Amino acid sequence: MSRMPSSEPPRVGQTLANLRQGRGLSLDELSRQAGVSKSMLSQIERNQANPTVAVVWRLANALGVPMAELLSGEEPGAPAMVTVPPHAIPSLRSPDGLCELRILGPIELAGQFEWYELTVQPGGVLASEPHEPGTREHLTVHAGTLVVDAGEQTQTLDTGDTARYAVDQPHAIRNTGSEAARALLVVVHAG
């Protein structure tokens, strides 16, 4: 039995994104390696543009896969190990620039389970509105001292201390010391 050809062009976006991320490449890195603009890569990954054969050929060569793998539209199997270089880890900064959250967890777990490397400069405050009911944070201080405010409770944490607290209320993490503090922050959403 022969398969009828599809009237739709292949959607390579998700396959491209999976292959790129599986190799720990940023859009910038793949853009340089393939000779394809970053904006075009982004549009392809979001299925807002279909690449020409020449672009598919460049991308396949840069990723070290056959063109057919990109054109199949099938998700490649998950690699046994994915390494993310430091420059490819996204981060968020507080408006005053005194707090930085490096997003260590994969995006597909956001809203369920998230983990961050938190750096708070002296005088910095990471204040948050309440999360959904039942959500908890786990904060382990790796260097320095941090103060946690969760609702009516306040706790000072020194290097090595861990606090676990409900965040379905206003909460904040403050550095009242004279040196930068670093911590691992894990958010477990109610599920």
C-alpha positions as CSV (number, residue, x, y, z in Angstrom):
1,M,0.0,0.0,0.0
2,S,1.5,3.3,-1.0
3,R,1.3,6.4,1.2
4,M,-0.4,9.5,-0.2
5,P,1.8,12.5,-0.3
6,S,0.9,15.2,2.2
7,S,-0.3,18.5,0.8
8,E,1.5,20.2,3.8
9,P,5.3,20.8,3.8
10,P,7.2,19.0,6.5
11,R,7.2,20.8,9.8
12,V,10.8,20.6,11.0
13,G,10.6,23.0,13.9
14,Q,10.3,20.7,16.8
15,T,12.7,18.2,15.3
16,L,15.2,21.0,14.8
17,A,14.7,22.4,18.4
18,N,15.2,18.9,19.9
19,L,18.3,18.2,17.9
20,R,19.8,21.6,18.8
21,Q,19.0,21.4,22.5
22,G,20.2,17.8,22.6
23,R,23.6,18.9,21.5
24,G,23.6,21.8,24.0
25,L,23.7,24.5,21.2
26,S,22.2,27.9,21.5
27,L,20.5,29.5,18.5
28,D,23.6,31.7,18.1
29,E,25.9,28.7,18.0
30,L,23.8,26.8,15.4
31,S,23.4,30.0,13.4
32,R,27.2,30.4,13.1
33,Q,27.8,26.7,12.4
34,A,25.1,26.4,9.8
35,G,25.4,29.8,8.2
36,V,21.7,30.5,8.8
37,S,20.4,33.6,10.5
38,K,19.3,33.3,14.1
39,S,16.0,34.9,13.3
40,M,15.4,32.3,10.6
41,L,16.3,29.5,13.0
42,S,13.9,30.9,15.6
43,Q,11.1,31.1,13.0
44,I,11.7,27.5,11.8
45,E,11.7,26.2,15.3
46,R,8.3,27.9,16.0
47,N,6.9,26.6,12.7
48,Q,6.5,30.1,11.4
49,A,8.8,29.5,8.4
50,N,9.6,26.5,6.2
51,P,13.3,26.2,5.3
52,T,14.5,25.8,1.7
53,V,16.4,22.6,0.7
54,A,19.6,24.5,1.0
55,V,18.8,25.6,4.5
56,V,17.8,22.1,5.5
57,W,21.1,20.8,4.1
58,R,23.1,23.4,6.1
59,L,21.3,22.6,9.3
60,A,21.6,18.8,8.8
61,N,25.4,19.2,8.2
62,A,25.9,21.4,11.2
63,L,23.9,19.0,13.4
64,G,25.6,15.9,11.9
65,V,22.3,14.2,10.9
66,P,20.9,13.1,7.5
67,M,18.5,15.6,5.9
68,A,15.8,13.0,6.1
69,E,15.9,13.1,9.9
70,L,15.1,16.8,9.9
71,L,12.4,16.4,7.2
72,S,10.7,13.5,8.9
73,G,9.0,15.7,11.5
74,E,9.5,12.9,14.0
75,E,11.0,13.7,17.3
76,P,14.4,12.1,17.7
77,G,14.9,9.8,20.7
78,A,16.1,11.5,23.8
79,P,19.9,11.4,24.1
80,A,21.3,9.5,27.0
81,M,22.9,12.7,28.3
82,V,22.5,16.3,27.5
83,T,25.2,18.8,28.6
84,V,24.3,22.5,28.8
85,P,27.2,24.9,28.7
86,P,27.1,27.8,31.3
87,H,26.5,30.4,28.6
88,A,23.4,28.6,27.5
89,I,21.7,28.6,30.9
90,P,19.1,31.4,31.0
91,S,19.0,33.8,33.9
92,L,16.6,36.4,35.3
93,R,17.6,39.5,37.2
94,S,15.6,41.5,39.7
95,P,14.8,45.1,38.6
96,D,17.5,46.5,40.9
97,G,20.1,44.0,39.5
98,L,21.0,42.7,43.0
99,C,19.4,39.2,42.6
100,E,20.1,36.7,39.8
101,L,18.3,33.4,39.2
102,R,20.0,31.0,36.8
103,I,17.3,28.6,35.5
104,L,18.9,25.2,35.9
105,G,15.8,23.0,35.4
106,P,14.5,22.1,31.9
107,I,11.6,24.3,30.6
108,E,9.3,21.3,30.2
109,L,9.2,20.9,34.0
110,A,8.3,24.6,34.7
111,G,5.1,24.8,36.7
112,Q,5.7,21.4,38.3
113,F,9.3,21.4,39.6
114,E,11.8,24.1,39.1
115,W,15.4,24.7,40.4
116,Y,17.6,27.7,40.3
117,E,21.0,28.9,41.3
118,L,20.3,32.1,43.3
119,T,22.8,34.8,43.8
120,V,21.8,37.8,46.1
121,Q,24.1,40.8,46.5
122,P,24.3,42.6,49.8
123,G,21.0,44.6,50.3
124,G,19.3,42.5,47.6
125,V,15.7,41.2,48.1
126,L,14.0,38.6,45.9
127,A,10.3,39.3,46.8
128,S,7.5,37.2,45.4
129,E,3.8,37.2,45.3
130,P,1.9,34.0,46.5
131,H,2.1,31.0,44.2
132,E,-0.7,28.5,43.8
133,P,-1.9,26.8,47.0
134,G,0.3,24.0,48.3
135,T,3.5,25.2,46.5
136,R,6.7,25.0,48.6
137,E,10.2,26.3,48.2
138,H,13.4,24.6,49.4
139,L,16.3,27.0,49.8
140,T,19.9,25.7,50.6
141,V,22.5,28.3,51.2
142,H,25.9,27.5,49.6
143,A,27.7,30.7,50.6
144,G,26.9,33.6,52.8
145,T,23.8,34.3,54.8
146,L,20.2,34.8,53.6
147,V,17.0,35.7,55.5
148,V,13.7,34.1,54.4
149,D,10.4,35.7,55.1
150,A,7.4,33.5,54.4
151,G,4.1,35.0,55.6
152,E,4.6,35.8,59.3
153,Q,7.7,33.7,59.7
154,T,11.3,34.8,59.4
155,Q,14.4,32.6,59.4
156,T,18.1,33.4,59.0
157,L,20.1,30.8,57.1
158,D,23.8,30.4,57.1
159,T,26.0,28.4,54.8
160,G,24.8,24.8,54.6
161,D,21.4,25.5,56.1
162,T,18.2,24.5,54.2
163,A,14.7,26.0,54.8
164,R,11.5,24.5,53.4
165,Y,8.5,26.8,53.5
166,A,5.1,27.4,52.0
167,V,5.0,30.0,49.2
168,D,1.2,30.3,48.7
169,Q,1.7,33.5,50.6
170,P,3.9,36.6,50.1
171,H,7.5,35.6,50.6
172,A,11.0,37.1,50.2
173,I,14.7,36.1,50.3
174,R,17.0,38.9,51.6
175,N,20.7,39.3,51.9
176,T,21.3,41.5,55.0
177,G,25.0,40.6,55.1
178,S,28.1,42.4,53.6
179,E,29.0,39.7,51.0
180,A,27.1,38.1,48.1
181,A,25.2,34.9,49.0
182,R,24.6,31.9,46.8
183,A,22.0,29.3,47.1
184,L,20.1,26.5,45.4
185,L,16.3,27.3,45.2
186,V,13.9,24.5,44.4
187,V,10.2,25.2,43.8
188,V,7.8,22.3,44.0
189,H,4.4,23.2,42.7
190,A,1.2,21.6,44.2
191,G,0.2,18.8,41.9
